[in-house]
Amino acid sequence: MTTPSPRFGVRYKKNDGSQHSLQLHAANRQEARIVAMETDAYVRLYPTSVDSILQAA
């Protein structure tokens, strides 16, 4: 039996000031950043746009 990966919320800000968030599953915060870069084109181009990575309850 496998346990599900924890859920993380990744929040990032675009150049126009708008804030966006992603909900994804990852093993830890570092992996959550990598998964966000793989799934979102803006985060891939601007990885420093990530404001926070929080584990969901």
PyRosetta script that sets phi, psi and omega in degrees:
from pyrosetta import init, pose_from_sequence

init()
pose = pose_from_sequence("MTTPSPRFGVRYKKNDGSQHSLQLHAANRQEARIVAMETDAYVRLYPTSVDSILQAA")
pose.set_psi(1, 130.6)
pose.set_omega(1, -180.0)
pose.set_phi(2, -103.6)
pose.set_psi(2, 145.4)
pose.set_omega(2, 177.1)
pose.set_phi(3, -91.5)
pose.set_psi(3, 141.5)
pose.set_omega(3, -179.7)
pose.set_phi(4, -68.1)
pose.set_psi(4, 148.6)
pose.set_omega(4, 177.3)
pose.set_phi(5, -68.1)
pose.set_psi(5, 147.3)
pose.set_omega(5, 176.8)
pose.set_phi(6, -62.6)
pose.set_psi(6, 154.0)
pose.set_omega(6, 177.7)
pose.set_phi(7, -93.5)
pose.set_psi(7, 140.4)
pose.set_omega(7, 178.4)
pose.set_phi(8, -128.9)
pose.set_psi(8, 146.3)
pose.set_omega(8, 172.5)
pose.set_phi(9, -106.8)
pose.set_psi(9, 123.8)
pose.set_omega(9, 178.8)
pose.set_phi(10, -111.1)
pose.set_psi(10, 120.4)
pose.set_omega(10, -179.4)
pose.set_phi(11, -110.2)
pose.set_psi(11, 135.8)
pose.set_omega(11, 178.5)
pose.set_phi(12, -140.4)
pose.set_psi(12, 159.7)
pose.set_omega(12, -177.8)
pose.set_phi(13, -120.8)
pose.set_psi(13, 131.6)
pose.set_omega(13, 177.6)
pose.set_phi(14, -84.3)
pose.set_psi(14, 168.8)
pose.set_omega(14, -178.2)
pose.set_phi(15, -61.5)
pose.set_psi(15, -27.4)
pose.set_omega(15, 179.9)
pose.set_phi(16, -81.3)
pose.set_psi(16, 1.1)
pose.set_omega(16, 177.2)
pose.set_phi(17, 94.5)
pose.set_psi(17, -7.6)
pose.set_omega(17, -179.5)
pose.set_phi(18, -74.7)
pose.set_psi(18, 143.2)
pose.set_omega(18, -180.0)
pose.set_phi(19, -105.3)
pose.set_psi(19, 141.4)
pose.set_omega(19, -178.5)
pose.set_phi(20, -134.6)
pose.set_psi(20, 160.4)
pose.set_omega(20, 178.5)
pose.set_phi(21, -141.2)
pose.set_psi(21, 153.1)
pose.set_omega(21, 176.4)
pose.set_phi(22, -123.9)
pose.set_psi(22, 142.3)
pose.set_omega(22, 172.8)
pose.set_phi(23, -112.6)
pose.set_psi(23, 124.5)
pose.set_omega(23, -177.4)
pose.set_phi(24, -150.3)
pose.set_psi(24, 166.1)
pose.set_omega(24, 178.9)
pose.set_phi(25, -103.5)
pose.set_psi(25, 134.0)
pose.set_omega(25, 178.4)
pose.set_phi(26, -157.2)
pose.set_psi(26, 163.6)
pose.set_omega(26, -179.2)
pose.set_phi(27, -75.6)
pose.set_psi(27, -33.9)
pose.set_omega(27, -179.0)
pose.set_phi(28, -156.1)
pose.set_psi(28, -179.3)
pose.set_omega(28, -176.4)
pose.set_phi(29, -65.8)
pose.set_psi(29, -37.6)
pose.set_omega(29, 179.2)
pose.set_phi(30, -63.2)
pose.set_psi(30, -43.7)
pose.set_omega(30, 177.7)
pose.set_phi(31, -66.9)
pose.set_psi(31, -34.1)
pose.set_omega(31, 177.7)
pose.set_phi(32, -61.6)
pose.set_psi(32, -39.7)
pose.set_omega(32, 177.4)
pose.set_phi(33, -63.8)
pose.set_psi(33, -42.0)
pose.set_omega(33, 180.0)
pose.set_phi(34, -65.2)
pose.set_psi(34, -44.2)
pose.set_omega(34, 179.3)
pose.set_phi(35, -63.6)
pose.set_psi(35, -39.7)
pose.set_omega(35, 177.9)
pose.set_phi(36, -61.6)
pose.set_psi(36, -41.0)
pose.set_omega(36, 178.9)
pose.set_phi(37, -67.4)
pose.set_psi(37, -31.0)
pose.set_omega(37, 178.7)
pose.set_phi(38, -76.1)
pose.set_psi(38, -28.9)
pose.set_omega(38, -172.8)
pose.set_phi(39, -101.4)
pose.set_psi(39, -20.6)
pose.set_omega(39, -176.8)
pose.set_phi(40, -119.6)
pose.set_psi(40, 123.5)
pose.set_omega(40, -176.2)
pose.set_phi(41, -63.4)
pose.set_psi(41, -39.3)
pose.set_omega(41, -178.4)
pose.set_phi(42, -66.4)
pose.set_psi(42, -44.7)
pose.set_omega(42, 179.1)
pose.set_phi(43, -65.6)
pose.set_psi(43, -32.9)
pose.set_omega(43, 177.1)
pose.set_phi(44, -63.5)
pose.set_psi(44, -42.7)
pose.set_omega(44, -179.7)
pose.set_phi(45, -75.4)
pose.set_psi(45, -34.5)
pose.set_omega(45, -176.5)
pose.set_phi(46, -128.3)
pose.set_psi(46, 73.0)
pose.set_omega(46, -176.7)
pose.set_phi(47, -64.2)
pose.set_psi(47, -21.5)
pose.set_omega(47, 178.0)
pose.set_phi(48, -79.8)
pose.set_psi(48, -1.2)
pose.set_omega(48, 177.4)
pose.set_phi(49, -75.5)
pose.set_psi(49, -10.7)
pose.set_omega(49, -178.3)
pose.set_phi(50, -70.4)
pose.set_psi(50, 122.0)
pose.set_omega(50, 179.2)
pose.set_phi(51, -84.4)
pose.set_psi(51, -46.9)
pose.set_omega(51, -175.2)
pose.set_phi(52, -154.2)
pose.set_psi(52, 155.0)
pose.set_omega(52, 174.7)
pose.set_phi(53, -132.7)
pose.set_psi(53, 110.9)
pose.set_omega(53, -175.3)
pose.set_phi(54, -119.6)
pose.set_psi(54, 139.1)
pose.set_omega(54, 175.8)
pose.set_phi(55, -79.3)
pose.set_psi(55, 129.3)
pose.set_omega(55, 179.2)
pose.set_phi(56, -75.6)
pose.set_psi(56, 150.2)
pose.set_omega(56, -179.6)
pose.set_phi(57, -76.2)
pose.dump_pdb("model.pdb")
